[in-house]
């Protein structure tokens, strides 16, 4: 990684030109064509040009992937191996991700339009770290013996749920896959996972690495294809025991319906967000606020479910803070993702670019002032780039304050009292994450408790780390969390074994 980071853009481009993509489905431990033999084309968001042709799977491919996963689960080749053995294999899997981090980072950058510097320094290392964390944890989690009379032994044990279906988004292809695969595999399940159609390439390579690490055939199956076909087939399949989905609230609702209309499978949803960043009047260090607030909305092009898209600032600080934010936005360079100096890469698609810009235009019509940005960038590249954008004079009833934009667009909303700030923060159907800036410990505790969000960061922008659960309130989540040991629980069944002892 250090070697590539030290290379110039030309050298990085040369390395990228040598990357070989895996483009077929991965089922039963090998790459296979889609049953239909059809393919779909994915493009490079930075150029708008075709990148690869990928197997376009359908219900038949999901069915054979589920059969492979079920056979593996029933055979016990993975589900009944010891936690120590699963730890060893997954540890090797993490090692291989690390050894191939440059290749995987280049694939992510090309496929998702993400800055290569972020892929190398954050996304791929954290992908490996996630797999390793769950691997290391699994042989340190104990079952229980219940307090009973002497003539009874009552054990409370946990078992793999069986076959897990996973559907992941395009904004963090490798990392979101690891958030699902780490706990699901560590707890002994087999997995059928669908990557986003825009970004299938890194997960297909990771599946190959998992097999190389010693994961038995059929334990991990990757089925690329359209969400309306493959995603629905996973959601409705009667031999899938649980589904985990990260994506939009609209699609999340469908998975609940699929489960209710099929086998009542367990459903875990991590959905959208409209995360507030509250700046209280007592804050003295606005530099810290500016650094974190811009990172919260511009990082990963704002294509982040926990992006701090609403800056709720006390009127005392509003003018100065907006001025500083505008100056800081100039440091977020929009550029080619393969340029190591780029901080904001491309939107995932032309349609998404147009969607983001339409929100900006709508805000202008509603009365917002565009303090900086607001336009397409690098149009001559053919790619889908948006300038970092700050909207001032926004109120919480504006469309940009109500709906998830998923782009580098920050709305500044003014408040006068603590109660008003909390009311604005909670006046949203979402509740994924929030940030609070204050120097008063009483305010920090009081307001953090009042904010209805699954993660509240104080004096920073953070989702926590692998030890803390990530999930939301209200329409941001349902019945599950990624990360932490709580993620293990959702992929396991709890069983009571009650033994009447003879002769007691």
Buried (B, 14 or more C-beta within 10 A) or exposed (E): BEEBBEBEBEEBBEBBEEBEBBBBBBBBBEBBBBBEEEBBEBBBBBBBEEBBEBBBBBBEBBBBBBBBBBBBBBBEBBBEBEBEEBBBBBBBBBBBBBEBBBBBBBBBBBBBBBBBBBBBBBBBBBBBBBBBBBBBBBBEBEEEEEEEEEEEBBBEEBBBBBBBBBBBBBBBBBBBBBBBBBBBBBBBBBBBBBBBBBBBBBBBBBBBBBBEBEBBBBBBBBBBBBBEBBBBBBBBBEBBBBBBBBBBBEBBBBBBEBBEEBEEBBBBBBBBBBBBBBBBBEBEEBEEBBBBBBBBBBBBBBBBBBBBBBBBBBEBBBEEBBEBBBEBBEEBEBBBBBBBEBBBBBBBBBEBBEBBBEBBEBBBEBEBEBBBBBEBBBEEBBBBBBBBBBBBBBEBEBBBBBBBBBBBBBBBBBBEEBEEBBBBBBBBBBBBBBBBBBEEEEBBEBBBEBBBBBBBBBBBBBBBEBEEBBBBBBBBBBEBBBBBBBBBBBBBBEEEEEEEEEEE
